[in-house]
Amino acid sequence: MLSAIDARVGSERAIDARALSKLRWRCRRGLLENDLLLERFFARDEAITQADAAGLDLLMELADNDLLDLFLGRKKPTASLDRPEVLQVLQAVRSAPFSARRTTPSPLSSSAPLSGTSP
C-alpha cells in the first residue's frame, strides 16, 4: 500500500516524451484562444508531471467555451473538477509567461503571404 507521500512523489514525476506527445495531441482544441493558452502552458521550462497530465485530461472533457471560462477565471471549477491536479493546471495556464517568439512552428502558420497583403 502506497503512503500519501509516495503517491504525491509519483504524481510529481515528469511524463515521458511519448506520453507528452499524446497529451499535446489530446489538448488540440477548436477555439484558437484555448490553443494559445495551452501552447503557453506546454512551452514553460517546467516538465509536465503526471499530475499535470491528469488535470489536463479532466479539463479536456469540457466544451471549448467552458474551458476558456476556467482558463480566464470567469468561472470556478465545478465539484467534479475541484481537484488539486486541475487547480494546479489552471494556475499554471494563467501564470504561464507570454512569449512573442515561438519555439515551435504553428500548424496554422504559412511561409506564403496572404493574397492582397503587402510584404
C-alpha positions as CSV (number, residue, x, y, z in Angstrom):
1,M,0.0,0.0,0.0
2,L,1.4,3.4,-1.0
3,S,1.6,6.1,1.5
4,A,0.3,9.7,0.7
5,I,3.9,10.8,0.3
6,D,4.7,8.0,-2.2
7,A,1.6,8.9,-4.2
8,R,2.4,12.6,-4.2
9,V,6.0,11.9,-5.3
10,G,4.7,9.6,-8.1
11,S,2.4,12.3,-9.4
12,E,5.3,14.8,-9.5
13,R,7.3,12.7,-11.9
14,A,7.6,14.1,-15.4
15,I,5.8,12.2,-18.1
16,D,7.9,10.7,-20.9
17,A,8.2,12.0,-24.5
18,R,5.6,9.6,-25.9
19,A,3.0,10.5,-23.2
20,L,3.8,14.2,-23.8
21,S,3.2,13.8,-27.5
22,K,-0.2,12.1,-26.9
23,L,-1.2,14.7,-24.4
24,R,-0.4,17.6,-26.7
25,W,-2.5,15.9,-29.4
26,R,-5.3,15.4,-27.0
27,C,-5.2,19.1,-26.0
28,R,-5.8,20.4,-29.5
29,R,-8.9,22.5,-29.4
30,G,-11.3,24.1,-31.8
31,L,-11.1,27.5,-30.2
32,L,-7.9,29.4,-31.0
33,E,-7.8,31.1,-27.6
34,N,-7.6,27.8,-25.8
35,D,-4.9,26.6,-28.2
36,L,-2.8,29.7,-27.5
37,L,-3.2,29.3,-23.7
38,L,-2.4,25.6,-23.8
39,E,0.7,26.3,-26.1
40,R,2.0,28.7,-23.4
41,F,1.4,26.0,-20.8
42,F,3.4,23.5,-22.8
43,A,6.2,26.0,-23.6
44,R,7.1,26.5,-19.9
45,D,10.5,25.5,-18.8
46,E,9.0,23.1,-16.3
47,A,8.4,19.5,-17.1
48,I,4.8,18.2,-17.5
49,T,4.1,16.0,-14.5
50,Q,1.8,13.1,-14.2
51,A,-0.5,15.3,-12.0
52,D,-0.5,17.9,-14.8
53,A,-1.4,15.3,-17.3
54,A,-4.3,14.0,-15.1
55,G,-5.6,17.6,-14.7
56,L,-5.4,18.3,-18.4
57,D,-7.2,15.0,-19.1
58,L,-10.1,16.1,-16.9
59,L,-10.2,19.6,-18.4
60,M,-10.2,18.3,-22.0
61,E,-13.7,16.7,-21.3
62,L,-15.1,20.3,-21.3
63,A,-16.6,22.2,-24.2
64,D,-14.3,24.9,-25.6
65,N,-16.2,27.8,-24.1
66,D,-16.4,26.3,-20.7
67,L,-12.7,25.5,-20.8
68,L,-11.9,29.1,-21.8
69,D,-14.0,30.4,-18.9
70,L,-12.0,28.3,-16.5
71,F,-8.7,29.4,-18.0
72,L,-9.6,33.1,-17.8
73,G,-11.0,32.7,-14.3
74,R,-14.5,33.8,-15.3
75,K,-15.9,30.6,-13.7
76,K,-14.7,28.4,-10.9
77,P,-14.3,24.6,-11.3
78,T,-17.4,22.6,-10.5
79,A,-17.4,19.9,-7.9
80,S,-16.0,17.2,-10.2
81,L,-13.2,19.5,-11.4
82,D,-12.4,21.0,-8.0
83,R,-9.4,18.8,-7.6
84,P,-5.7,19.6,-6.8
85,E,-4.4,18.5,-10.2
86,V,-7.0,20.6,-12.1
87,L,-6.4,23.6,-9.9
88,Q,-2.6,23.2,-10.5
89,V,-3.1,23.2,-14.3
90,L,-5.4,26.2,-14.2
91,Q,-2.9,28.2,-12.1
92,A,-0.1,27.2,-14.4
93,V,-2.1,28.2,-17.5
94,R,-2.9,31.6,-16.0
95,S,0.6,32.3,-14.9
96,A,2.5,30.9,-18.0
97,P,4.6,33.7,-19.5
98,F,3.7,35.0,-22.9
99,S,6.5,34.9,-25.4
100,A,6.3,36.8,-28.6
101,R,8.8,34.4,-30.1
102,R,7.6,30.9,-30.9
103,T,9.7,27.9,-30.1
104,T,7.8,25.6,-32.4
105,P,6.2,26.3,-35.7
106,S,2.5,26.9,-35.6
107,P,0.4,24.4,-37.6
108,L,-1.6,27.4,-38.8
109,S,1.4,29.5,-40.0
110,S,2.5,29.5,-43.6
111,S,5.5,30.9,-45.3
112,A,3.4,32.3,-48.1
113,P,1.8,35.7,-47.6
114,L,-1.9,36.1,-47.8
115,S,-3.1,37.4,-51.1
116,G,-3.8,41.1,-51.1
117,T,-1.4,41.8,-48.3
118,S,1.8,43.7,-48.5
119,P,5.1,42.1,-47.6
